[in-house]
Structure formats: structure tokens, C-alpha cells
């Protein structure tokens, strides 16, 4: 009788452990995501799609909150994801979420907080707060090569002359992330089309379809024969399709909506990072304070080429991509650009961010500006020759 009771007690204990989580605790991991907008923003859709894919691949529960502004609403969303939904990891996708996420991280030390594009994790002193980004400048550079090939085709066809090879770029803010992006795009184009120049207009918003459309239209009216962007709507691509101007988009293909003008798009693929952070938490291992993916691990991705690209583009793209991967091509090689007519051999960047954005870290070594080495988020804000900022909106 005692043996039977012992067996029954053991079975009851196993059942109780299974009901409460027990050894299956890792399988019941919950990840909470905070998104600035929703699927209508190409920026947020890129994150949302990756989150869905990664959580499905890893067998964990995804809880999401969309339309969360860069305000205390982010803190409130994080608290609700923890207190009401039981999330073990919180991820936020917008730069302006960082301070509010830091506040929540300090109050919930047993929850892991991960943040895209942020700059403060390496100085915050919190074991549970982490920043992540990717070497998207590699993707921008490759997209620039595609643009440069198109400009060459236009020059050879007599559509424009070499001195009229001017691109336009629609940016959100004069932040290092945007500046790094448009500069790497320009340098990619310049590597194949030496006469290229570029004008940049800023909207002062990450997502405003009308402003982005108007900025693209103004750039086209100002003589720009090809447009790219670091903005999140279809405003600029739609303006290009209407005007018949080649377009390089961001965070997703616009081929369906702009079949006559779409060339290529680059984006950060967040699946590798999401799977990494989930794996680390499942294994009880530390998450990197600053994590940066690249072409090699699939964190930098390109869409298929559009039908409007120049002949030979695919072959050239493959050649340059191989060079980026093996290190023979460096995006920010200081021998490829000048500042006020002079080459630079030193530059102090703002890496340890403060309220005054004080430069603090030498970023040039062996003739290369080492972007995303000292922290994951971009800090390249050099104003190089060949690029004209038509306005500035921070």
C-alpha cells in the first residue's frame, strides 16, 4: 500500500510541475514587442514580420503592441507586457523608445530588455538592457551600386550627361543613422559612377507619406534623376513612379506598386537577432550589450532586382557583395571621399551619447571609418563632398 501511495504521489508531483511550467518553462517563454507604428509603416512591418517568423521558429509566444509613441506610453506598454501578459523579454523598435525602456528595465531586473537602434546600453550599467543593430550600410552601399549602374546606363543612352548624374534622397532626421545610410548609398553609386552627386531633403518625421512624397517631388523638380530614401512610407516611391524616375526603396520591395521604376531595396533582417536573444534567455546565457549583424549572418538583406535595372547589374552586385564579405571592399574607406576637398585620417565620433552629443571616440583606423564597431548603432555623421543637404530637420 505504501508503495502505491508513493507512486501516486510521484505522479501527482510530475503533473503539478508540468502544469506550473517546470521543465517546460523555456517552452512557455513569452516575448513582448513594442512597435512605433503598425504594418502600414514599412519600417515597423519589417520588424513585425521578423518577430512573427522568429517566434514561430523558436516555439515561443509573441505578444505585440503597435502604435506606441516615443513617450511614457512606451514605459506603460512595457509594464503591461510584463505584469498582464507575463513576458520574459521586451523588445522595442524605435530610437525614441530607449529612455522609457531604460526606466522599465531598471524596475524589472529579472526581465530582459532589447532595443533596436539605441545608443545607451553600453553606458547604462544595466545587465538586462541591450542594444542591437546591423551593418545596414553594407546593404545601402550595394543599393548604391545598383543606382550607379542605372546612372551609367542613362549616361550611355544620352538621357543625361555625366555632369547631370544627380541623385535625390528623402531622409527623416539629421541623425547619424540616416547620415550613415545616405552616405553609404552615395559611396556605392560613386564607386561605379564617379560623376554622381546627391541632394538630400529631410521631412522631420519617420513616417509621413505626404511629406515624403512632396520631398521626392521637390528633388525631382530640382534635377534629381534617381531617388532613394530613409523614410517609412510609399510617398517617395509613388512620386517616382508617377514621374518615371528610378527609385531605390528601403525595408521592402515596391515592385508591385512601382513596376516601371523600382530598382532594389535593402533592409535589416531581424530574424537572426530575435532568434539569438530568445536562445540566450532559454539557455540562461547573457545577451550581448551591443549586437550588430551583417551580410555574413543574414542580418543585411536585399530584395530581388527590379525590371528597371541596367544590364550587368546582377553580376556587378555579386562581385561587390563578395568584396564586402571578404573585406576587400570597405564602405567607409577614407580614400574614397573628401571633406571640404581634403581626405581625413582622423575623426572623433559621438559614441558615448550625452545630451550635447559630444564627440568622444576615435573612429578612423588604418584609413577606414569603423562604423558600428564601438557600438552597434551608427555614429557616422561626417559631411562629405558631393552630398548637399537642402534642409535640416532634427
LOTORLUM-992593 format. One record per residue (C-alpha): residue in three letters; residue number from 1; x negated, z, y negated; chain. Coordinates in pm, 1 decimal. Example, Ala and Ser with C-alpha at 12.3 -4.5 7.8 and 13.67 -1.06 7.14 Angstrom:
<atoms>
ALA 1 -1230.0 780.0 450.0 A .
SER 2 -1367.0 714.0 106.0 A .
</atoms>
This chain:
<atoms>
UNK 1 0.0 0.0 0.0 A .
UNK 2 -282.7 87.1 -239.8 A .
UNK 3 -446.4 -249.7 -168.4 A .
UNK 4 -119.6 -432.4 -250.3 A .
UNK 5 -82.0 -238.5 -575.0 A .
UNK 6 -443.0 -319.2 -669.4 A .
UNK 7 -387.8 -690.7 -609.1 A .
UNK 8 -66.4 -684.4 -812.7 A .
UNK 9 -243.6 -503.0 -1095.7 A .
UNK 10 -525.5 -760.0 -1095.4 A .
UNK 11 -278.3 -1047.5 -1108.3 A .
UNK 12 -93.9 -876.9 -1394.4 A .
UNK 13 -418.7 -834.6 -1590.1 A .
UNK 14 -509.1 -1201.2 -1542.5 A .
UNK 15 -162.8 -1306.0 -1657.7 A .
UNK 16 -190.2 -1082.4 -1965.1 A .
UNK 17 -533.0 -1226.4 -2053.9 A .
UNK 18 -402.2 -1582.1 -2023.4 A .
UNK 19 -100.4 -1500.3 -2241.0 A .
UNK 20 -315.6 -1343.5 -2511.7 A .
UNK 21 -581.2 -1610.7 -2510.6 A .
UNK 22 -854.4 -1450.7 -2300.1 A .
UNK 23 -1094.4 -1714.4 -2171.2 A .
UNK 24 -873.9 -1984.6 -2318.8 A .
UNK 25 -932.4 -1861.8 -2672.8 A .
UNK 26 -1156.7 -2158.6 -2757.6 A .
UNK 27 -887.8 -2399.3 -2638.0 A .
UNK 28 -645.3 -2242.7 -2885.6 A .
UNK 29 -872.3 -2292.0 -3184.0 A .
UNK 30 -684.3 -2387.7 -3499.7 A .
UNK 31 -832.9 -2588.6 -3782.4 A .
UNK 32 -669.9 -2587.0 -4124.9 A .
UNK 33 -720.5 -2881.8 -4358.5 A .
UNK 34 -662.5 -2883.7 -4733.7 A .
UNK 35 -624.3 -3229.6 -4887.9 A .
UNK 36 -614.1 -3311.0 -5258.1 A .
UNK 37 -355.4 -3588.0 -5216.8 A .
UNK 38 -191.9 -3747.1 -4911.1 A .
UNK 39 -212.1 -4073.2 -4714.1 A .
UNK 40 -134.1 -4276.8 -5026.7 A .
UNK 41 -484.2 -4196.6 -5153.5 A .
UNK 42 -749.3 -4398.0 -4970.0 A .
UNK 43 -988.4 -4104.9 -5011.9 A .
UNK 44 -756.8 -3849.7 -4851.8 A .
UNK 45 -629.8 -4091.2 -4585.8 A .
UNK 46 -988.2 -4136.4 -4470.0 A .
UNK 47 -1014.7 -3757.5 -4419.5 A .
UNK 48 -669.8 -3723.3 -4263.6 A .
UNK 49 -729.3 -3999.1 -4008.2 A .
UNK 50 -1064.2 -3843.6 -3912.2 A .
UNK 51 -912.7 -3496.7 -3881.2 A .
UNK 52 -638.0 -3619.0 -3651.4 A .
UNK 53 -887.2 -3807.4 -3433.2 A .
UNK 54 -1140.6 -3523.2 -3414.0 A .
UNK 55 -882.9 -3254.6 -3334.7 A .
UNK 56 -730.6 -3469.3 -3062.8 A .
UNK 57 -1075.2 -3541.3 -2917.3 A .
UNK 58 -1167.7 -3172.5 -2920.5 A .
UNK 59 -833.0 -3043.6 -2796.0 A .
UNK 60 -765.9 -2813.2 -3089.7 A .
UNK 61 -465.9 -2760.4 -3314.9 A .
UNK 62 -466.8 -2921.4 -3658.3 A .
UNK 63 -271.0 -2771.3 -3947.6 A .
UNK 64 -274.8 -2959.4 -4277.2 A .
UNK 65 -170.1 -2905.6 -4635.4 A .
UNK 66 -152.0 -3206.2 -4866.6 A .
UNK 67 -115.9 -3241.4 -5245.0 A .
UNK 68 -325.7 -2929.0 -5308.5 A .
UNK 69 -468.7 -2945.6 -5663.3 A .
UNK 70 -812.4 -2824.7 -5769.8 A .
UNK 71 -678.2 -2488.1 -5881.0 A .
UNK 72 -591.1 -2146.9 -5739.2 A .
UNK 73 -341.3 -2337.7 -5525.4 A .
UNK 74 -638.7 -2417.3 -5301.4 A .
UNK 75 -709.5 -2045.7 -5253.4 A .
UNK 76 -340.5 -1982.2 -5179.9 A .
UNK 77 -335.5 -2266.5 -4927.8 A .
UNK 78 -642.5 -2129.5 -4750.7 A .
UNK 79 -492.1 -1779.9 -4730.4 A .
UNK 80 -165.9 -1918.2 -4591.8 A .
UNK 81 -352.9 -2124.2 -4330.8 A .
UNK 82 -527.6 -1806.1 -4217.2 A .
UNK 83 -250.6 -1547.1 -4248.3 A .
UNK 84 50.8 -1756.4 -4146.2 A .
UNK 85 -99.7 -2025.6 -3924.8 A .
UNK 86 -388.3 -1833.8 -3766.0 A .
UNK 87 -656.5 -2091.9 -3848.2 A .
UNK 88 -1015.2 -2019.0 -3744.1 A .
UNK 89 -1171.7 -2293.5 -3959.5 A .
UNK 90 -1067.4 -2407.5 -4306.1 A .
UNK 91 -1178.7 -2743.4 -4444.0 A .
UNK 92 -1114.0 -2874.1 -4796.7 A .
UNK 93 -1183.9 -3230.3 -4905.7 A .
UNK 94 -1223.8 -3232.8 -5284.9 A .
UNK 95 -1514.3 -3133.2 -5510.4 A .
UNK 96 -1294.6 -2920.6 -5735.8 A .
UNK 97 -1166.2 -2713.4 -5443.1 A .
UNK 98 -1502.8 -2543.8 -5398.2 A .
UNK 99 -1475.3 -2239.5 -5626.8 A .
UNK 100 -1133.6 -2147.8 -5487.7 A .
UNK 101 -1250.7 -2194.5 -5130.2 A .
UNK 102 -1551.9 -1972.1 -5203.0 A .
UNK 103 -1315.3 -1699.4 -5320.9 A .
UNK 104 -1124.4 -1715.2 -4991.7 A .
UNK 105 -1446.0 -1725.7 -4787.4 A .
UNK 106 -1566.5 -1403.4 -4946.2 A .
UNK 107 -1240.2 -1232.1 -4849.3 A .
UNK 108 -1224.9 -1363.9 -4491.3 A .
UNK 109 -1576.2 -1332.1 -4343.9 A .
UNK 110 -1454.7 -1396.7 -3986.1 A .
UNK 111 -1317.8 -1741.9 -4076.3 A .
UNK 112 -1545.5 -2044.1 -4118.9 A .
UNK 113 -1500.0 -2245.6 -4439.7 A .
UNK 114 -1628.8 -2603.1 -4463.0 A .
UNK 115 -1615.7 -2816.8 -4774.5 A .
UNK 116 -1684.3 -3182.9 -4848.7 A .
UNK 117 -1890.7 -3294.5 -5149.6 A .
UNK 118 -1964.0 -2938.6 -5262.0 A .
UNK 119 -2290.2 -2809.9 -5406.0 A .
UNK 120 -2288.5 -2431.7 -5380.1 A .
UNK 121 -2315.8 -2337.9 -5011.5 A .
UNK 122 -2696.8 -2321.9 -5014.5 A .
UNK 123 -2695.7 -2075.6 -5305.0 A .
UNK 124 -2369.4 -1884.0 -5242.4 A .
UNK 125 -2517.6 -1643.8 -4986.3 A .
UNK 126 -2211.6 -1651.9 -4756.6 A .
UNK 127 -2271.5 -1701.6 -4384.1 A .
UNK 128 -1923.4 -1850.3 -4340.1 A .
UNK 129 -1931.1 -2112.3 -4617.5 A .
UNK 130 -2070.2 -2460.8 -4558.8 A .
UNK 131 -2101.7 -2794.5 -4741.7 A .
UNK 132 -2104.3 -3138.8 -4582.9 A .
UNK 133 -2152.0 -3496.1 -4695.1 A .
UNK 134 -2312.9 -3816.8 -4566.6 A .
UNK 135 -2568.6 -4071.3 -4681.0 A .
UNK 136 -2292.1 -4295.7 -4812.6 A .
UNK 137 -2549.1 -4450.6 -5046.0 A .
UNK 138 -2661.7 -4641.9 -4735.5 A .
UNK 139 -2312.5 -4788.0 -4699.1 A .
UNK 140 -2287.5 -4860.4 -5070.3 A .
UNK 141 -2623.9 -5037.9 -5060.5 A .
UNK 142 -2510.3 -5254.1 -4767.8 A .
UNK 143 -2185.7 -5335.9 -4950.4 A .
UNK 144 -2401.5 -5432.2 -5247.8 A .
UNK 145 -2597.3 -5673.5 -5030.1 A .
UNK 146 -2267.5 -5840.7 -4938.2 A .
UNK 147 -2179.5 -5861.1 -5309.4 A .
UNK 148 -2521.3 -6006.5 -5394.4 A .
UNK 149 -2481.7 -6272.7 -5128.0 A .
UNK 150 -2146.0 -6367.2 -5281.3 A .
UNK 151 -2302.2 -6389.8 -5628.0 A .
UNK 152 -2572.7 -6620.1 -5490.1 A .
UNK 153 -2305.7 -6841.6 -5338.8 A .
UNK 154 -2127.6 -6860.4 -5673.6 A .
UNK 155 -2455.2 -6949.4 -5849.2 A .
UNK 156 -2539.9 -7218.4 -5594.0 A .
UNK 157 -2190.7 -7364.9 -5622.0 A .
UNK 158 -2218.8 -7382.8 -6000.7 A .
UNK 159 -1927.4 -7145.1 -6051.8 A .
UNK 160 -2155.0 -6922.7 -6259.2 A .
UNK 161 -2512.9 -6939.4 -6379.3 A .
UNK 162 -2769.3 -6678.9 -6273.9 A .
UNK 163 -2753.2 -6507.1 -6612.6 A .
UNK 164 -2375.8 -6460.9 -6570.3 A .
UNK 165 -2405.0 -6273.2 -6240.0 A .
UNK 166 -2239.1 -5961.1 -6378.0 A .
UNK 167 -2050.4 -5716.7 -6158.6 A .
UNK 168 -1797.5 -5456.0 -6268.5 A .
UNK 169 -1749.3 -5110.2 -6125.8 A .
UNK 170 -1449.9 -4878.4 -6161.6 A .
UNK 171 -1561.0 -4514.2 -6142.6 A .
UNK 172 -1372.1 -4187.7 -6160.8 A .
UNK 173 -1611.1 -3948.9 -6336.7 A .
UNK 174 -1972.4 -3948.3 -6455.9 A .
UNK 175 -2067.6 -3721.7 -6165.7 A .
UNK 176 -2383.4 -3760.6 -5957.7 A .
UNK 177 -2170.8 -3859.6 -5656.9 A .
UNK 178 -2025.1 -4153.9 -5848.0 A .
UNK 179 -2355.1 -4244.0 -6017.0 A .
UNK 180 -2541.8 -4236.9 -5687.8 A .
UNK 181 -2274.5 -4462.5 -5541.1 A .
UNK 182 -2264.6 -4726.9 -5811.1 A .
UNK 183 -2645.6 -4731.0 -5842.2 A .
UNK 184 -2699.1 -4782.0 -5469.1 A .
UNK 185 -2435.3 -5058.2 -5473.5 A .
UNK 186 -2612.5 -5225.9 -5764.0 A .
UNK 187 -2955.6 -5196.5 -5598.5 A .
UNK 188 -2818.1 -5354.0 -5281.1 A .
UNK 189 -2688.0 -5650.4 -5479.6 A .
UNK 190 -3013.2 -5674.2 -5677.9 A .
UNK 191 -3217.2 -5687.7 -5357.1 A .
UNK 192 -3072.9 -6033.3 -5285.2 A .
UNK 193 -2963.6 -6146.4 -5634.2 A .
UNK 194 -3237.6 -6042.6 -5882.4 A .
UNK 195 -3049.1 -6152.0 -6196.1 A .
UNK 196 -2746.5 -5928.0 -6135.4 A .
UNK 197 -2625.5 -5680.1 -6398.4 A .
UNK 198 -2331.9 -5440.6 -6386.2 A .
UNK 199 -2080.8 -5282.2 -6625.5 A .
UNK 200 -1910.1 -4953.7 -6535.1 A .
UNK 201 -1580.3 -4814.8 -6663.3 A .
UNK 202 -1453.0 -4464.8 -6586.5 A .
UNK 203 -1093.7 -4351.9 -6554.5 A .
UNK 204 -1141.0 -3973.7 -6574.0 A .
UNK 205 -932.2 -3937.3 -6257.3 A .
UNK 206 -994.7 -3967.4 -5884.1 A .
UNK 207 -656.4 -4126.4 -5829.6 A .
UNK 208 -464.0 -4314.5 -6094.5 A .
UNK 209 -350.7 -4658.4 -5987.6 A .
UNK 210 -256.9 -4778.7 -6334.1 A .
UNK 211 -582.4 -4665.4 -6497.3 A .
UNK 212 -788.4 -4815.7 -6216.2 A .
UNK 213 -601.1 -5144.2 -6244.9 A .
UNK 214 -649.3 -5150.6 -6622.1 A .
UNK 215 -1020.4 -5071.5 -6586.4 A .
UNK 216 -1067.3 -5361.1 -6344.7 A .
UNK 217 -874.3 -5595.8 -6571.3 A .
UNK 218 -1090.3 -5494.5 -6868.8 A .
UNK 219 -1409.0 -5553.0 -6668.1 A .
UNK 220 -1287.9 -5897.2 -6560.8 A .
UNK 221 -1195.9 -5981.9 -6920.9 A .
UNK 222 -1547.8 -5873.9 -7018.5 A .
UNK 223 -1708.4 -6132.8 -6792.2 A .
UNK 224 -1749.0 -5945.9 -6463.4 A .
UNK 225 -1719.7 -6188.8 -6173.6 A .
UNK 226 -1709.4 -5933.6 -5891.5 A .
UNK 227 -1563.5 -5580.9 -5886.2 A .
UNK 228 -1625.5 -5267.7 -5682.7 A .
UNK 229 -1501.8 -4912.5 -5722.0 A .
UNK 230 -1532.5 -4541.4 -5660.5 A .
UNK 231 -1167.0 -4462.6 -5708.7 A .
UNK 232 -889.2 -4398.5 -5462.5 A .
UNK 233 -600.3 -4637.9 -5519.5 A .
UNK 234 -522.9 -5005.0 -5476.4 A .
UNK 235 -526.8 -5056.3 -5855.0 A .
UNK 236 -862.3 -5234.1 -5881.4 A .
UNK 237 -833.3 -5445.3 -5562.4 A .
UNK 238 -485.7 -5560.7 -5664.6 A .
UNK 239 -614.2 -5663.8 -6007.6 A .
UNK 240 -890.8 -5861.8 -5838.8 A .
UNK 241 -654.3 -6040.5 -5602.3 A .
UNK 242 -432.4 -6139.7 -5894.0 A .
UNK 243 -731.9 -6270.2 -6090.3 A .
UNK 244 -905.0 -6431.7 -5792.2 A .
UNK 245 -1214.9 -6213.1 -5835.5 A .
UNK 246 -1413.4 -6099.1 -5527.7 A .
UNK 247 -1372.3 -5729.3 -5453.9 A .
UNK 248 -1562.9 -5460.1 -5264.8 A .
UNK 249 -1333.5 -5164.9 -5196.7 A .
UNK 250 -1401.6 -4809.5 -5078.7 A .
UNK 251 -1267.7 -4593.6 -4795.4 A .
UNK 252 -1087.6 -4871.9 -4617.9 A .
UNK 253 -1023.7 -5241.3 -4587.9 A .
UNK 254 -797.4 -5410.0 -4840.9 A .
UNK 255 -799.1 -5735.1 -4641.7 A .
UNK 256 -425.6 -5725.1 -4570.5 A .
UNK 257 -326.3 -5679.3 -4936.1 A .
UNK 258 -611.5 -5888.0 -5081.7 A .
UNK 259 -686.7 -6161.0 -4826.5 A .
UNK 260 -840.4 -6403.7 -5076.4 A .
UNK 261 -1081.1 -6164.1 -5248.6 A .
UNK 262 -1175.8 -5879.7 -5010.4 A .
UNK 263 -1543.9 -5877.6 -4910.4 A .
UNK 264 -1618.8 -5543.5 -4741.2 A .
UNK 265 -1564.0 -5169.8 -4773.4 A .
UNK 266 -1782.7 -4870.5 -4693.3 A .
UNK 267 -1673.0 -4517.7 -4615.5 A .
UNK 268 -1782.5 -4184.8 -4476.2 A .
UNK 269 -1664.0 -4139.3 -4119.3 A .
UNK 270 -1583.3 -3767.4 -4100.0 A .
UNK 271 -1517.1 -3756.4 -3724.9 A .
UNK 272 -1879.7 -3664.6 -3634.5 A .
UNK 273 -1879.1 -3371.8 -3875.7 A .
UNK 274 -1536.5 -3243.0 -3776.0 A .
UNK 275 -1633.2 -3253.3 -3409.1 A .
UNK 276 -1962.7 -3080.7 -3492.3 A .
UNK 277 -1802.6 -2791.8 -3684.2 A .
UNK 278 -1541.5 -2741.1 -3411.3 A .
UNK 279 -1806.1 -2745.0 -3138.8 A .
UNK 280 -2016.3 -2489.0 -3323.8 A .
UNK 281 -1723.5 -2249.3 -3361.9 A .
UNK 282 -1618.9 -2295.5 -2999.0 A .
UNK 283 -1972.3 -2211.9 -2888.8 A .
UNK 284 -2011.7 -1922.0 -3128.6 A .
UNK 285 -2300.1 -2105.0 -3296.4 A .
UNK 286 -2385.4 -2129.7 -3665.3 A .
UNK 287 -2270.2 -2425.5 -3873.7 A .
UNK 288 -2537.1 -2582.7 -4094.6 A .
UNK 289 -2518.8 -2460.3 -4452.4 A .
UNK 290 -2564.2 -2820.6 -4570.9 A .
UNK 291 -2490.1 -3102.6 -4325.3 A .
UNK 292 -2548.3 -3470.7 -4402.4 A .
UNK 293 -2464.8 -3756.1 -4166.1 A .
UNK 294 -2596.2 -4111.9 -4183.7 A .
UNK 295 -2581.7 -4458.8 -4031.8 A .
UNK 296 -2756.7 -4338.1 -3718.3 A .
UNK 297 -2492.7 -4084.5 -3615.7 A .
UNK 298 -2196.8 -4298.2 -3724.6 A .
UNK 299 -2111.3 -4096.5 -4035.5 A .
UNK 300 -2158.5 -4402.6 -4259.1 A .
UNK 301 -1926.0 -4686.9 -4166.0 A .
UNK 302 -1846.7 -5038.5 -4283.3 A .
UNK 303 -1531.2 -5240.4 -4231.4 A .
UNK 304 -1533.0 -5589.6 -4086.9 A .
UNK 305 -1629.0 -5859.0 -4334.4 A .
UNK 306 -1350.8 -6031.5 -4524.5 A .
UNK 307 -1294.9 -6404.9 -4509.9 A .
UNK 308 -1421.2 -6448.3 -4867.3 A .
UNK 309 -1783.6 -6352.4 -4791.4 A .
UNK 310 -2068.4 -6600.1 -4833.7 A .
UNK 311 -2217.2 -6787.3 -4539.2 A .
UNK 312 -2500.6 -6597.7 -4373.9 A .
UNK 313 -2374.3 -6257.3 -4487.9 A .
UNK 314 -2332.6 -6110.6 -4139.3 A .
UNK 315 -2690.0 -6195.5 -4043.7 A .
UNK 316 -2833.7 -6054.4 -4367.8 A .
UNK 317 -2624.5 -5741.0 -4333.7 A .
UNK 318 -2752.5 -5678.7 -3981.7 A .
UNK 319 -3111.8 -5725.3 -4100.0 A .
UNK 320 -3079.6 -5475.9 -4386.6 A .
UNK 321 -2890.1 -5222.4 -4174.7 A .
UNK 322 -3170.2 -5228.9 -3919.0 A .
UNK 323 -3417.9 -5168.2 -4200.9 A .
UNK 324 -3222.2 -4869.0 -4327.1 A .
UNK 325 -3210.9 -4720.6 -3979.2 A .
UNK 326 -3581.5 -4764.7 -3905.3 A .
UNK 327 -3688.2 -4656.2 -4253.8 A .
UNK 328 -3844.1 -4982.6 -4368.2 A .
UNK 329 -3571.3 -5016.7 -4633.1 A .
UNK 330 -3531.7 -4729.0 -4879.6 A .
UNK 331 -3226.2 -4736.4 -5104.3 A .
UNK 332 -3381.7 -4547.8 -5394.9 A .
UNK 333 -3731.8 -4693.0 -5379.6 A .
UNK 334 -3856.8 -4636.2 -5735.3 A .
UNK 335 -4045.1 -4967.5 -5722.5 A .
UNK 336 -3709.1 -5149.0 -5728.2 A .
UNK 337 -3575.6 -5020.0 -6059.7 A .
UNK 338 -3683.1 -4911.3 -6407.1 A .
UNK 339 -3561.3 -4664.3 -6668.0 A .
UNK 340 -3599.7 -4785.4 -7026.4 A .
UNK 341 -3836.1 -5051.9 -6898.5 A .
UNK 342 -4062.2 -4807.5 -6714.1 A .
UNK 343 -4093.8 -4714.1 -6349.2 A .
UNK 344 -4053.1 -4345.5 -6272.8 A .
UNK 345 -4278.9 -4139.6 -6047.3 A .
UNK 346 -4110.3 -3804.0 -6104.0 A .
UNK 347 -3755.4 -3679.5 -6162.9 A .
UNK 348 -3616.1 -3327.1 -6178.4 A .
UNK 349 -3264.7 -3318.3 -6037.0 A .
UNK 350 -2989.2 -3059.4 -6064.8 A .
UNK 351 -2972.2 -2934.1 -5704.3 A .
UNK 352 -2905.3 -2560.8 -5752.0 A .
UNK 353 -2597.8 -2616.3 -5964.6 A .
UNK 354 -2522.5 -2389.6 -6260.0 A .
UNK 355 -2270.1 -2411.7 -6542.1 A .
UNK 356 -2511.3 -2612.0 -6757.9 A .
UNK 357 -2623.4 -2846.4 -6475.4 A .
UNK 358 -2985.1 -2752.7 -6536.8 A .
UNK 359 -3240.4 -2975.3 -6357.4 A .
UNK 360 -3438.6 -2763.2 -6111.6 A .
UNK 361 -3579.7 -2965.4 -5819.3 A .
UNK 362 -3835.9 -3246.4 -5799.3 A .
UNK 363 -3651.6 -3530.9 -5625.5 A .
UNK 364 -3917.8 -3806.3 -5609.5 A .
UNK 365 -4180.7 -3806.8 -5336.0 A .
UNK 366 -4406.1 -4093.3 -5225.0 A .
UNK 367 -4225.1 -4335.2 -5454.1 A .
UNK 368 -3878.6 -4257.1 -5317.2 A .
UNK 369 -3595.3 -4066.6 -5481.9 A .
UNK 370 -3497.1 -3842.3 -5190.3 A .
UNK 371 -3120.4 -3839.8 -5220.3 A .
UNK 372 -2928.9 -3575.0 -5019.0 A .
UNK 373 -3248.4 -3415.2 -4885.1 A .
UNK 374 -3238.5 -3089.2 -5080.6 A .
UNK 375 -2861.8 -3051.6 -5038.6 A .
UNK 376 -2601.1 -3272.2 -4872.9 A .
UNK 377 -2402.4 -3369.1 -5185.5 A .
UNK 378 -2557.7 -3642.3 -5403.7 A .
UNK 379 -2769.3 -3545.9 -5704.5 A .
UNK 380 -2896.5 -3891.3 -5809.2 A .
UNK 381 -2793.3 -3925.3 -6175.1 A .
UNK 382 -3071.4 -4148.6 -6305.5 A .
UNK 383 -2951.4 -4409.2 -6555.7 A .
UNK 384 -3139.1 -4720.8 -6453.3 A .
UNK 385 -3181.3 -5050.9 -6635.7 A .
UNK 386 -2933.1 -5326.1 -6553.6 A .
UNK 387 -2629.5 -5097.1 -6548.3 A .
UNK 388 -2424.4 -5049.0 -6864.7 A .
UNK 389 -2174.4 -4762.6 -6893.2 A .
UNK 390 -1891.6 -4884.6 -7114.1 A .
UNK 391 -1747.1 -4536.2 -7148.9 A .
UNK 392 -1799.9 -4187.9 -7010.1 A .
UNK 393 -1533.2 -3956.0 -6875.8 A .
UNK 394 -1640.8 -3635.1 -6707.3 A .
</atoms>
